[in-house]
Amino acid sequence: MATLSVADTADVHETARVGDGTAVWHLAQIRENAVLGTDCIIGRGAYVGAGVRIGDRVKVQNHALVYEPAVLEDGVFVGPAVVLTNDQYPRSVDPDGTLKRAADWEAVEVTVREGASLGARSVCVAPVTVGRWAMVAAGAVVVRDVPDFALVAGVPARRVGWVGRAGVRLEDKGSGRWLCPRTGATYTERGGLLREDGTHDSHERDHDHGGR
């Protein structure tokens, strides 16, 4: 079994749980009670907030900021300098000028579902969910939920296409049918949502992203 690898300059809190085979690179910080799965990569200077939950085989690239209480499911990719926010109404001080403390505001969550990718310098403004195997373009600002398999880009981010599990843009075959040119997998679009053909996915029942 692969062993945990933590750089000497990394800061991993003693209460954090980090799975076997995970590598934490120079100057990365893993805060208290964070949970990381197996075979993850946490890049140089990345930040993982207190209580953040990260699944298996997740890559958090250099200088990405994953603020609590974010959840990253298995196989998620977080590009360089990505930011996952957690404050809907950010202020340094209260209306009377008093410096805000941790107890003075409620952290809200960004959830990134299985296999999804967040491109370099993209921002997810909480609360928001990025669906399974979706792709957020570099520099995009996500302010609304992203459907499974959606390719979103821009400020604010909007769907500009669909991608498959390989991350390649799907080809439109007409009548709601889509094809991955790399794997040959086929997909069907209905009501602004995309589903892999031949699957019966419970996520579609549990997580309605509203086609947004």
Summary of the structure (lengths in Angstrom):
residues: 212
radius of gyration: 18.1
end to end distance: 41.5
largest distance: 60.4
contacts: 703
relative contact order: 0.09
helix: 4%
strand: 34%
